[in-house]
Amino acid sequence: MPRSAQLGLSFITTLLLLGCCRVEGSEGGLTLAGSTSVQPFAEMLAEEYMRKHPGSPPINVQGGGSSAGIQAAETGTADIGMSSRNLKDKELALGLKPIAIAKDAIAIIVNPSNPVCELSLEQVRRIFTGEIINWREVGGKDAPIVLITREEGSGTRGAFEEMVMKGSPISLRALRQDSNGAVRVIVASDPNAIGYISLGIVNEQVKALRLDGVEASVGSVKRGEYSLVRPFLFVIKGEPKGLAKDFIEFVLSPEAQELLAKEGLVGID
């Protein structure tokens, strides 16, 4: 089967699963679906909301990718979509409304054993196009570079392509993964790998590289120094009501924004 057909089938399957889950959990509950980058933070906030509101209807948070989440919000198979990229004009034209809940940076990560600590944005682009194929070309060991990227439809990949690749295609040699967590696991296990993930889930298993001399950190994002910054969005159609309205208001509250900040995100001013 051609790759385009496989991607289409995968996307349709994701939407069907989201639709089925929505029907099961629709009785007074709330369903969020979409970006796997936003997902762990939405799950944390949902748990905190339900802890503060015992007896509240359940809040179900699902992945599927930004594009699937945006479409789920448009079709009503989810009450709230989650996206880690800005909405396109054609999506806004459908009556969808983005609500920024936080800002996130995309960190370029390598294995902690890799001696390379810094790259330029141009070097990252040339690595992911396949122009630079050996770590010695950027000051590292004589070893082949193993590329790890996200799948088509991922908000993280979309933001990476927009801010880093700038129209150049990602090499077909790159191994595609369906979540930030999967990228982190592979980079953590391969001394020659390089990938990109949400700054909010960087941990001691991987090393975030400085980019053009700027550290990937919450502080550098707040100061406007780090260049790879993207929005974390909730996506709704129409005005939110009931539990959806209450949950969104909670997420935008100072208390919830403080929780997101503790998890490595930058809150909305």
Secondary structure, 3 states (H helix, E strand, C coil): CCHHHHHHHHHHHHHHHHHHHHHHCCCCCEEEEECCCCHHHHHHHHHHHHHHCCCCCCEEEEEECHHHHHHHHHHCCCCEEEECCCCCHHHHCCCEEEEEEEEEEEEEEECCCCCCCEECHHHHHHHHHCCCCEHHHHCCCCCECEEEEECCCCHHHHHHHHHHHCCCCCCCCCEEECCHHHHHHHHHHCCCEEEEEEHHHCCCCCEECEECCECCCHHHHHCCCCCCEEEEEEEEECCCCHHHHHHHHHHCCHHHHHHHHHCCCECCC
